[in-house]
Amino acid sequence: MIVMKFGGTSVGDTRAIERVAGIVTERLTQKPVVVVSAMAKVTDQLLTMAKAAGSGDRKTALKLSRELRERHYNTAGELLGTALFTEFHSDLGDDFESLDELLRGISAVGELTPRTTDHVAAYGEMLSSKLVAAALSAHGLLSTMVDSRKCIVTDNAHTRATPLFDETNDRLRAHVLPLLNSGRVPLMGGFIGATKAGITTTIGRGGSDFSAAIVGAGLDAEKIEIWTDVDGMMTTDPNICPDARRIKVISFDEAAELAYFGAKVLHPATVLPAIQKNIPVYILNSRNPSCEGTRIAARAPACRNFFKAIAAKRRITIVDVAAPRMLLAHGFLKSIFDAFDRHRIPVDVVSTSEVSVSLTVDSNESIPALAADLAKLADVKYEGRKAIVCLVGENLREVPGIAGRVFGELSDLKIRMISQGASEINLTFVIEEDAVPWVIQRLHRVFFSELDPAVFA
């Protein structure tokens, strides 16, 4: 049994969904469970209409909903025969009537809560899973849509819910395994779940990858396939370096590090359930299914290159906390991290001295409130428009002079923070955001001029 996840661009229009049907057909003997994202850009449109409704602009919200309805109707009409489309049209109409009623309610109240945000955002995956399931049936496959909210059980942290794995695994076995055993293709929407009480939640943007890994781990899949619109993980962003090359195989740890620090091919949390079950993950291209993609495994073969890839995470803010009066005071660091915890702001990179701490966080609207809270402890400054550059490779601690070689190439660059040693597999530093293209091009030219053919394509 395998899990196949198709992203938004892979189900973005009629031709894309027909490609999906062909790819799934080729894997029928492997008993696939299919997980789909919302159609491309649909989640963004849903969130925009939710915000419009929350601000009292019901007209704009309903106009956006009509546009979305028309897009799904047109795609369904092109994909399905007359009989199937007639049946699907009614079902789709009910969903959009429900969405419009929700938007009217949000507009009447004049407030958009995280709970209602999740309720609106979930329509993207609900609609796409129904549409793709109908398309698979039109192509002669025995496909059944499974409502993910009946399987993925989460806590109630709306917009970024955490799965409850024991309950989820029980539900997956109850709802999905019987379909597989009867020769059907279960099809689920990613990104969405529900609390134990049945209230709709989402597991964060990009969470469809995570959903696929949750399903794969819960059902002990042989492998998890993440189908996207690129040939796999690359040595760096090809939009910055056109000579970026595909990575054939990479370790779980390396892939997770790259994903967290800006590689957009998969969601950072994707590999976690797979690691626990030692399930290989494949990154594949739905527009080029003959390409072998990238295999992510527990352990990767030794590589002659120092690094496997370079990633950059933009829109970073540095928070500097300096407290001379707290010199060597017990609990200072704990107090700082407690403040980050209260504001639910994750930290990426940390640098400390006796009396000061510098931390990097994703730039967001919560930072002024965090700074005000930290100001009770110490002097606080924060500065945005920074970026984190991360070079990933195996056993970097054991490579003499590797930091010197990297920073020797960047001797004319202002570097704000450096982190090496906390992890065996990465070397990380913080720079001005507008320097990212130049830095990546320079490092890629130096460290990827010759490639190990066993690891890179």
C-alpha positions as CSV (number, residue, x, y, z in Angstrom):
1,M,0.0,0.0,0.0
2,I,1.3,3.5,-0.9
3,V,0.2,7.1,-0.3
4,M,0.2,9.5,-3.2
5,K,-0.2,13.2,-2.4
6,F,-0.9,15.7,-5.2
7,G,-0.3,19.4,-4.6
8,G,-2.3,22.4,-5.8
9,T,-0.6,22.7,-9.2
10,S,-1.0,19.0,-9.8
11,V,-4.8,19.4,-9.4
12,G,-5.0,22.9,-10.7
13,D,-7.1,22.4,-13.8
14,T,-8.6,19.8,-16.1
15,R,-5.4,18.7,-17.8
16,A,-3.6,18.4,-14.4
17,I,-6.4,16.3,-12.9
18,E,-6.4,14.1,-16.0
19,R,-2.6,13.5,-15.5
20,V,-3.3,12.6,-11.9
21,A,-5.9,10.0,-13.0
22,G,-3.3,8.5,-15.4
23,I,-0.6,8.4,-12.7
24,V,-2.9,6.8,-10.2
25,T,-4.0,4.2,-12.7
26,E,-0.4,3.1,-13.3
27,R,-0.1,2.4,-9.5
28,L,-3.3,0.5,-8.9
29,T,-1.5,-2.7,-8.1
30,Q,0.3,-0.9,-5.2
31,K,-3.1,-0.1,-3.5
32,P,-2.8,3.7,-3.5
33,V,-4.4,6.1,-1.0
34,V,-4.6,9.5,-2.7
35,V,-4.4,12.8,-0.8
36,V,-5.0,16.1,-2.6
37,S,-4.5,19.8,-1.9
38,A,-7.0,22.5,-2.9
39,M,-6.7,23.6,-6.5
40,A,-3.9,26.0,-7.1
41,K,-4.5,29.4,-5.3
42,V,-7.9,28.4,-4.0
43,T,-6.8,28.5,-0.3
44,D,-5.5,32.1,-0.8
45,Q,-8.9,33.0,-2.4
46,L,-10.8,31.5,0.5
47,L,-8.8,33.3,3.1
48,T,-9.3,36.6,1.2
49,M,-13.0,36.1,1.1
50,A,-13.0,35.2,4.8
51,K,-11.1,38.4,5.7
52,A,-13.5,40.5,3.5
53,A,-16.5,39.0,5.3
54,G,-14.8,39.6,8.7
55,S,-14.5,43.2,7.8
56,G,-18.2,43.5,6.9
57,D,-17.6,43.4,3.1
58,R,-20.1,40.8,2.3
59,K,-20.4,41.8,-1.3
60,T,-16.7,41.2,-2.1
61,A,-16.7,37.9,-0.1
62,L,-19.7,36.5,-2.1
63,K,-18.3,37.7,-5.4
64,L,-15.1,35.8,-4.7
65,S,-17.2,32.7,-3.8
66,R,-19.1,33.0,-7.1
67,E,-15.8,33.1,-9.0
68,L,-14.6,30.0,-7.1
69,R,-17.9,28.2,-7.8
70,E,-17.6,28.9,-11.5
71,R,-14.0,27.6,-11.6
72,H,-15.0,24.3,-10.0
73,Y,-18.1,23.9,-12.2
74,N,-16.1,24.6,-15.4
75,T,-13.4,22.1,-14.4
76,A,-16.0,19.5,-13.4
77,G,-17.9,20.0,-16.7
78,E,-14.7,19.4,-18.7
79,L,-13.7,16.3,-16.7
80,L,-17.0,14.4,-16.2
81,G,-19.5,12.9,-18.5
82,T,-23.1,14.2,-18.5
83,A,-24.5,11.8,-16.0
84,L,-21.6,12.2,-13.5
85,F,-21.6,16.0,-13.9
86,T,-25.3,16.3,-13.2
87,E,-24.9,14.4,-9.9
88,F,-21.7,16.2,-9.0
89,H,-23.2,19.6,-9.9
90,S,-25.9,19.3,-7.2
91,D,-23.3,18.2,-4.6
92,L,-21.0,21.0,-5.5
93,G,-23.9,23.5,-5.3
94,D,-24.7,22.4,-1.8
95,D,-21.1,23.0,-0.7
96,F,-21.1,26.5,-2.1
97,E,-24.5,27.3,-0.6
98,S,-23.0,26.3,2.7
99,L,-19.9,28.4,2.1
100,D,-22.0,31.5,1.2
101,E,-24.1,31.0,4.3
102,L,-21.0,30.9,6.4
103,L,-19.6,34.1,4.8
104,R,-22.9,35.9,5.4
105,G,-22.7,34.8,9.1
106,I,-19.1,36.1,9.4
107,S,-20.1,39.4,7.8
108,A,-23.1,39.8,10.1
109,V,-21.0,39.2,13.2
110,G,-18.2,41.4,11.8
111,E,-15.5,39.2,13.3
112,L,-13.3,36.5,11.8
113,T,-12.0,34.0,14.5
114,P,-9.4,31.3,14.0
115,R,-12.1,28.7,14.3
116,T,-14.2,30.3,11.4
117,T,-11.0,30.8,9.4
118,D,-10.4,27.1,9.5
119,H,-14.0,26.4,8.6
120,V,-13.7,28.6,5.4
121,A,-10.2,27.4,4.5
122,A,-11.2,23.8,4.7
123,Y,-13.5,24.2,1.7
124,G,-10.6,24.1,-0.7
125,E,-9.6,20.5,0.1
126,M,-13.2,19.4,0.6
127,L,-14.0,20.6,-2.9
128,S,-10.9,19.3,-4.6
129,S,-11.1,15.9,-3.0
130,K,-14.7,15.5,-4.3
131,L,-13.7,16.7,-7.7
132,V,-10.7,14.4,-8.1
133,A,-12.6,11.4,-6.8
134,A,-15.3,12.0,-9.4
135,A,-12.7,12.4,-12.1
136,L,-11.0,9.1,-11.1
137,S,-14.5,7.4,-11.3
138,A,-15.0,9.0,-14.7
139,H,-11.7,7.3,-15.8
140,G,-13.0,3.9,-14.7
141,L,-11.3,3.7,-11.3
142,L,-13.2,2.6,-8.2
143,S,-12.6,5.7,-6.1
144,T,-14.3,6.8,-2.9
145,M,-13.9,10.2,-1.2
146,V,-13.2,10.0,2.5
147,D,-13.8,13.1,4.6
148,S,-10.5,13.8,6.2
149,R,-12.3,15.3,9.2
150,K,-13.4,11.9,10.1
151,C,-9.9,10.5,10.2
152,I,-7.4,13.2,11.1
153,V,-8.1,14.0,14.8
154,T,-6.4,17.1,16.2
155,D,-6.3,19.4,19.2
156,N,-8.2,22.7,19.0
157,A,-5.3,25.1,18.1
158,H,-7.1,26.5,15.1
159,T,-5.1,27.4,12.0
160,R,-2.2,25.3,13.2
161,A,-3.7,22.3,14.9
162,T,-1.5,19.4,16.1
163,P,-2.7,15.8,15.2
164,L,-3.5,13.4,17.9
165,F,-1.8,10.3,16.4
166,D,-3.3,7.5,18.5
167,E,-6.9,8.6,17.7
168,T,-6.0,9.4,14.1
169,N,-4.4,6.0,13.5
170,D,-7.5,4.2,14.9
171,R,-9.8,6.3,12.6
172,L,-7.6,5.7,9.5
173,R,-7.7,2.0,10.1
174,A,-11.5,2.1,10.5
175,H,-12.4,4.3,7.5
176,V,-9.6,3.7,5.0
177,L,-8.4,0.1,5.3
178,P,-11.9,-1.5,4.4
179,L,-11.9,0.5,1.2
180,L,-8.4,-0.7,0.3
181,N,-9.3,-4.3,1.1
182,S,-12.3,-4.0,-1.2
183,G,-10.1,-2.9,-4.1
184,R,-11.2,0.8,-4.0
185,V,-9.0,3.9,-4.2
186,P,-9.6,6.1,-1.1
187,L,-9.2,9.8,-1.8
188,M,-8.8,12.4,1.0
189,G,-8.2,16.1,1.2
190,G,-5.0,17.1,2.9
191,F,-4.5,20.1,5.3
192,I,-7.8,19.5,7.2
193,G,-8.9,17.6,10.3
194,A,-11.3,17.9,13.2
195,T,-11.2,17.9,17.0
196,K,-12.6,15.0,18.9
197,A,-15.8,17.0,19.1
198,G,-15.9,17.2,15.3
199,I,-15.0,20.9,14.9
200,T,-13.1,21.6,11.6
201,T,-9.4,22.4,12.0
202,T,-6.4,22.9,9.7
203,I,-2.8,21.8,10.3
204,G,-1.2,24.9,8.8
205,R,-0.4,26.1,5.3
206,G,1.4,23.5,3.3
207,G,-0.1,20.9,5.6
208,S,-1.3,18.5,2.8
209,D,2.2,17.0,2.8
210,F,2.0,16.5,6.5
211,S,-1.4,14.9,6.0
212,A,0.0,12.4,3.5
213,A,2.8,11.4,6.0
214,I,0.2,11.1,8.8
215,V,-1.9,8.8,6.6
216,G,1.2,6.8,5.4
217,A,2.4,6.3,9.0
218,G,-1.0,5.4,10.3
219,L,-1.5,2.8,7.7
220,D,2.1,1.5,7.6
221,A,2.6,2.4,3.9
222,E,5.5,1.1,1.9
223,K,6.2,4.6,0.6
224,I,4.8,8.1,0.5
225,E,4.9,10.0,-2.8
226,I,4.7,13.8,-2.9
227,W,3.7,14.8,-6.4
228,T,4.4,18.4,-7.3
229,D,5.4,20.5,-10.3
230,V,9.2,20.0,-10.1
231,D,11.5,17.0,-10.6
232,G,12.5,16.7,-7.0
233,M,14.6,18.4,-4.4
234,M,17.3,20.6,-6.0
235,T,20.8,21.7,-4.9
236,T,19.3,25.2,-4.5
237,D,16.4,27.3,-5.8
238,P,16.6,27.1,-9.7
239,N,15.0,30.5,-9.9
240,I,18.2,31.9,-8.3
241,C,20.6,29.4,-9.9
242,P,19.5,28.0,-13.2
243,D,22.3,25.4,-13.0
244,A,20.8,23.9,-9.8
245,R,20.8,20.1,-10.0
246,R,18.4,17.4,-8.8
247,I,19.3,15.5,-5.7
248,K,18.7,11.7,-6.3
249,V,18.7,10.7,-2.6
250,I,18.9,12.6,0.7
251,S,18.5,11.6,4.3
252,F,15.4,12.4,6.4
253,D,17.4,14.7,8.6
254,E,18.8,16.7,5.7
255,A,15.5,17.0,4.0
256,A,13.8,18.2,7.1
257,E,16.5,20.8,7.7
258,L,16.2,22.1,4.1
259,A,12.4,22.2,4.3
260,Y,12.5,24.2,7.5
261,F,15.0,26.7,6.2
262,G,13.2,27.5,3.0
263,A,13.2,24.7,0.5
264,K,9.6,24.8,-0.7
265,V,9.2,21.4,-2.2
266,L,7.7,19.9,0.9
267,H,6.3,21.0,4.2
268,P,8.9,21.0,7.1
269,A,6.8,18.6,9.3
270,T,6.2,16.1,6.4
271,V,9.0,13.8,7.2
272,L,8.4,13.4,11.0
273,P,5.7,10.6,10.9
274,A,7.7,8.9,8.1
275,I,10.9,9.0,10.2
276,Q,9.1,7.2,13.1
277,K,8.0,4.4,10.8
278,N,11.1,4.5,8.5
279,I,8.9,5.0,5.4
280,P,10.7,6.4,2.4
281,V,9.3,9.6,0.9
282,Y,9.6,10.4,-2.8
283,I,9.3,13.9,-4.4
284,L,8.0,13.5,-7.9
285,N,6.8,15.7,-10.8
286,S,3.2,15.1,-12.0
287,R,4.2,16.9,-15.2
288,N,7.1,14.6,-15.8
289,P,6.1,11.3,-14.2
290,S,9.0,9.4,-15.9
291,C,11.5,11.3,-13.8
292,E,12.7,9.3,-10.8
293,G,12.6,12.4,-8.5
294,T,14.2,12.5,-5.1
295,R,14.1,9.7,-2.6
296,I,14.2,10.7,1.1
297,A,15.4,7.8,3.3
298,A,16.4,7.2,6.8
299,R,20.1,7.1,5.7
300,A,21.6,8.4,2.5
301,P,24.8,7.1,0.8
302,A,28.0,8.9,1.5
303,C,28.6,11.9,-0.7
304,R,31.8,13.3,-2.1
305,N,30.4,16.8,-2.0
306,F,30.6,18.6,1.4
307,F,27.0,19.9,1.0
308,K,23.8,18.4,-0.5
309,A,22.0,21.7,-0.9
310,I,21.7,25.4,0.0
311,A,18.4,26.9,1.1
312,A,17.3,30.4,2.2
313,K,14.5,31.5,4.4
314,R,13.5,35.1,3.8
315,R,11.3,37.6,5.8
316,I,13.3,37.0,9.0
317,T,13.5,39.4,12.0
318,I,16.4,39.5,14.4
319,V,15.4,40.1,18.0
320,D,18.2,41.3,20.3
321,V,17.7,41.0,24.1
322,A,20.4,42.7,26.2
323,A,20.2,42.9,30.0
324,P,23.4,43.9,31.8
325,R,21.5,44.0,35.0
326,M,20.8,40.3,34.6
327,L,24.5,39.3,34.4
328,L,24.6,35.6,35.1
329,A,21.1,35.7,36.6
330,H,19.6,32.3,37.0
331,G,16.5,31.8,34.8
332,F,17.2,34.7,32.3
333,L,17.1,32.4,29.3
334,K,14.0,30.6,30.5
335,S,12.2,34.0,31.0
336,I,13.1,34.9,27.4
337,F,11.8,31.7,25.9
338,D,8.7,31.7,28.1
339,A,7.9,35.1,26.4
340,F,8.3,33.5,22.9
341,D,6.1,30.6,24.1
342,R,3.3,32.9,25.3
343,H,3.2,34.6,21.9
344,R,3.5,31.3,20.1
345,I,6.4,32.5,18.0
346,P,9.0,29.8,17.1
347,V,12.7,30.6,17.1
348,D,15.0,29.6,14.2
349,V,18.6,30.7,15.2
350,V,19.9,31.6,18.6
351,S,23.2,33.3,19.6
352,T,24.1,34.1,23.2
353,S,26.7,35.9,25.4
354,E,26.8,36.5,29.1
355,V,24.4,39.4,29.0
356,S,22.6,39.3,25.7
357,V,20.7,36.9,23.4
358,S,20.0,37.3,19.7
359,L,17.2,35.2,18.1
360,T,15.7,35.0,14.6
361,V,12.0,34.6,14.0
362,D,9.6,34.7,11.0
363,S,8.5,38.3,10.5
364,N,4.9,38.7,11.7
365,E,2.5,41.1,13.3
366,S,3.1,39.5,16.8
367,I,6.7,40.8,17.1
368,P,5.8,44.3,18.6
369,A,3.8,42.6,21.3
370,L,6.6,40.1,22.0
371,A,9.1,43.0,22.2
372,A,6.9,44.8,24.7
373,D,6.7,41.7,26.8
374,L,10.5,41.1,26.6
375,A,11.1,44.8,27.5
376,K,10.0,43.9,31.1
377,L,13.1,41.8,31.3
378,A,15.8,43.6,29.3
379,D,16.5,46.1,26.6
380,V,15.0,44.9,23.3
381,K,15.6,45.8,19.7
382,Y,14.3,44.1,16.6
383,E,15.3,44.4,12.9
384,G,13.5,42.9,9.9
385,R,14.3,42.3,6.3
386,K,16.9,39.6,7.1
387,A,17.3,36.1,5.7
388,I,18.7,32.8,6.9
389,V,21.0,30.9,4.6
390,C,21.4,27.2,5.4
391,L,24.0,24.8,3.9
392,V,23.1,21.1,4.6
393,G,25.3,18.1,4.4
394,E,26.3,15.0,6.4
395,N,28.7,15.1,9.3
396,L,29.8,18.7,8.9
397,R,31.2,18.7,12.4
398,E,33.9,16.3,11.2
399,V,35.0,18.4,8.2
400,P,38.0,20.5,9.2
401,G,37.9,24.2,8.1
402,I,34.5,23.9,6.4
403,A,33.3,27.2,8.1
404,G,36.4,28.9,7.0
405,R,35.9,27.9,3.4
406,V,32.3,29.1,3.4
407,F,33.0,32.4,5.0
408,G,36.2,33.0,3.1
409,E,34.0,33.1,0.0
410,L,31.9,35.8,1.7
411,S,34.6,37.9,3.3
412,D,33.2,41.1,1.8
413,L,29.7,40.4,3.2
414,K,28.2,41.6,6.5
415,I,27.0,38.5,8.4
416,R,24.8,39.1,11.4
417,M,24.6,35.7,13.1
418,I,26.3,32.3,12.6
419,S,25.3,28.9,13.9
420,Q,27.4,25.7,13.6
421,G,27.7,22.8,15.9
422,A,24.1,22.6,17.2
423,S,23.5,20.2,14.3
424,E,25.8,17.8,12.6
425,I,24.2,18.5,9.3
426,N,23.9,22.3,8.8
427,L,25.9,25.5,8.8
428,T,23.6,28.5,9.1
429,F,24.1,32.2,9.0
430,V,21.9,35.4,8.8
431,I,22.4,38.1,6.2
432,E,20.5,41.0,4.7
433,E,17.6,39.8,2.7
434,D,18.5,41.5,-0.5
435,A,21.9,39.7,-0.5
436,V,20.4,36.2,-0.9
437,P,20.6,35.8,-4.6
438,W,24.3,36.9,-4.8
439,V,25.3,34.7,-1.8
440,I,23.6,31.6,-3.1
441,Q,24.9,31.9,-6.6
442,R,28.4,32.4,-5.2
443,L,28.3,29.4,-2.8
444,H,26.7,27.2,-5.4
445,R,29.3,28.0,-7.9
446,V,32.1,27.0,-5.4
447,F,30.6,23.9,-3.7
448,F,28.6,22.4,-6.6
449,S,31.0,22.9,-9.5
450,E,31.7,19.1,-9.5
451,L,29.0,16.7,-8.4
452,D,28.9,13.1,-7.0
453,P,26.9,11.2,-9.7
454,A,25.7,8.7,-7.1
455,V,23.8,11.5,-5.3
456,F,23.1,14.2,-7.9
457,A,21.5,13.9,-11.4
